[in-house]
């Protein structure tokens, strides 16, 4: 073989080996850990919260697509689908399940007793049966509780401050979100008794039933409306804001998402901050921490948001005392 042919052959061998190096190195790299996210709503409904959650993951050292893979499952407010979606994540053998909301968290808890769960719930997780106690969860679940029973009383107080002399208040519940409805009703009834308020309970679990409930309130004219928490109502907040304006109903909500789209007033936890904390917790578990050793975090950041334009449309004059303590006033 000539020197030229030997040289060309040698180049071919070296080139082939070099081309194979990236593939070989890639094959040697361990697969990314897979985290599951189980959501009661649609991704569009909680985009800002997901952004905050990913920020919490990043702060814990995990970036989606680079150091962790994420499998999302969305129920689109069809809570009956949650058990199947949770079971699918278990079959996928994800290393952690993050569950957004009470229904999703309960479905995840029933689907597995071994895969770590980081929940985000607006109700008492002990009452929901997710953990043994806040300080010592004791099982495979821990997470963020962004609600406390005192908030129901606080919202009623704010509603009465907004509507001085109020004696009759309606509460709107979604009966298909069983745990959320029961928790909200229990807390509101307790607070109402202490404040000598008469409570009128209405239920709605479809778009048409929301329309019918507000029409009923328009005829009965309660002094104010307390809207229950939960993903179903949150996803229909634009519809509810329009109806409250049409019937001039002073309504208070648990999330700033409502006044941002035309609702009158909200008081509740900073939910974006709660999602960020959940991302941090998920990252800690990915690094080896056990849920049983991570106390449930109770939100400490609360915010009062008032929409003055909505107040004007509802014929309500917001007291200066409320405006002075509001975290945000939307003109």
C-alpha angles and dihedrals in degrees: 000000000000121000089247093054091047090052093050091048091050091050090051092052093048092045092050092050092048091050090052095051097080091048092048092047091047091052090053094053113099116243118259117263110256119228121193124218117198114192130184092203136043122281090242091059094059104030094132091048092050089051090054091047092053088049089056090050090050091051087055090052102263127117121186112251093010108058101001136030119216128208112200125202119185125192093194088219092304096123092184088070094058098086091053092046091049091049089051091056090049090052088049086059095227113183095226134016119210111197124196114209137000099284093048092046093051091048090051091048091053093046097057141014095184110044110082114251127203108194134192111203136166093207134066104285090207090056089048090053095241096122138015093232139344095247095042111027090184100197141049096300138077134142148123127329108196097179138061131188090247091068092070090058091044092052092049090050090051091047091053091047088052091048107032114210094022113163104162122055128174124213121206116210136180105223093196089066088066102178094042093048093048093048094048094046093048093050095044093048091050093049093043093054090052090050095042092241125153112230126211114194122209128177131211130169102160136049092253092049090054089054090049093047093053091046088054091049089049089059097041095044104208116190092247146349128237110200115207120235121248141110096265095062092038091058089051097046094120091055091047094048090053092049093048089053093047093053096034092237117164101223130182124204138189099235137054087228088085101055088042088066098038106290117137108234142350137186123185149097122319093254095189088059090050091053090050089053089050090054090053091049092049089052092051091052091048086056092054108275116140121232090226088063096048114082118223108263116228115206114253097180113086129170139198115209124185128190108206094189090056090048091054092049090050092049093244125140109212110222117242088236090064094045090051093059098036116118090211133011115198112208 
